[in-house]
Structure formats: structure tokens, C-alpha cells
């Protein structure tokens, strides 16, 4: 998780992020491979996951997940 996202969740004085903000933070974290994993995490955090829908948003989050995930080692490197 990125420090800014972690700080926001850890600071009880700051308002919680919106489900949309949280979805983008999770996608950027590199910890999630798909939008369905992000939705599951948002549900676990008791945020309204239903705001995370629609083709454009899904495409944006999917792209962010792919760009943020560490590259898998290739067979040549093994």
C-alpha cells in the first residue's frame, strides 16, 4: 500500500476516502491483479463497492493494476 493511502486509513481524524479514491489507491498499490479483487477489498473495508462499476472506470482500474504490478520473472531469467 502506498504511504499516502495507508496514512489516510490510519488517521482517525481524517475522513475516510471515497470508494472511488480507495479503488484507485488500491489499483496503484500493485497488490491487486484485477478489478474484482479491488471490489472485494472495498467490500471488506465496508465501503460501497457498487460505485466501482462501468466500462470506463473498469478499464482505467484494470490498466492501473497492470502497470503497477511487479513484472513476473521470465523463464530466461530463471
C-alpha positions in Angstrom: 0.0 0.0 0.0 1.3 3.4 -0.8 2.2 5.6 2.2 -0.5 8.2 1.4 -3.3 5.6 1.3 -2.0 4.0 4.4 -1.8 7.3 6.3 -5.3 8.3 5.3 -6.7 5.0 6.6 -4.6 5.1 9.8 -5.5 8.7 10.8 -8.9 8.6 12.6 -9.1 12.4 12.4 -9.2 12.5 8.6 -12.4 11.5 6.7 -12.3 8.0 5.1 -11.6 8.0 1.3 -14.5 7.7 -1.0 -14.9 4.2 -2.6 -13.6 5.7 -5.9 -10.5 7.2 -4.3 -9.8 4.0 -2.5 -10.2 1.9 -5.7 -7.6 4.0 -7.4 -5.2 3.8 -4.4 -5.6 0.0 -4.4 -5.0 -0.3 -8.1 -1.8 1.8 -7.8 -0.6 -0.3 -4.9 0.5 -3.1 -7.1 -1.1 -5.6 -4.7 -4.2 -6.3 -6.9 -4.3 -8.1 -10.2 -7.9 -7.4 -11.1 -10.9 -5.0 -10.5 -12.8 -7.8 -8.9 -10.1 -8.1 -6.3 -10.3 -4.4 -5.7 -14.1 -4.6 -5.3 -13.7 -7.5 -2.8 -11.2 -5.4 -0.8 -13.5 -2.4 -0.8 -16.4 -4.6 0.5 -14.1 -5.9 3.2 -13.4 -2.2 4.2 -17.2 -1.7 4.4 -17.2 0.9 1.6 -19.9 1.0 -1.1 -18.3 -1.2 -3.8 -21.3 -0.5 -6.1 -19.7 2.8 -7.0 -16.9 0.8 -8.7 -18.6 -0.1 -12.0 -18.9 0.9 -15.6 -16.8 0.2 -18.6 -14.6 3.3 -18.5 -13.8 3.1 -14.8 -13.2 -0.7 -15.0 -10.8 -0.1 -17.9 -8.9 2.6 -16.0 -8.5 0.5 -12.9 -7.5 -2.6 -14.9 -4.8 -0.6 -16.7 -3.5 0.8 -13.4 -3.4 -2.7 -11.9 -1.4 -4.0 -14.8 1.0 -1.0 -14.8 1.5 -1.2 -11.0 2.1 -4.9 -10.6 5.7 -6.0 -10.5 6.9 -7.8 -13.6 7.0 -11.6 -13.3 10.4 -13.1 -13.9 10.8 -14.6 -17.3 11.7 -18.2 -17.9 15.1 -17.0 -19.3 15.9 -15.2 -16.0 15.2 -18.4 -14.0 
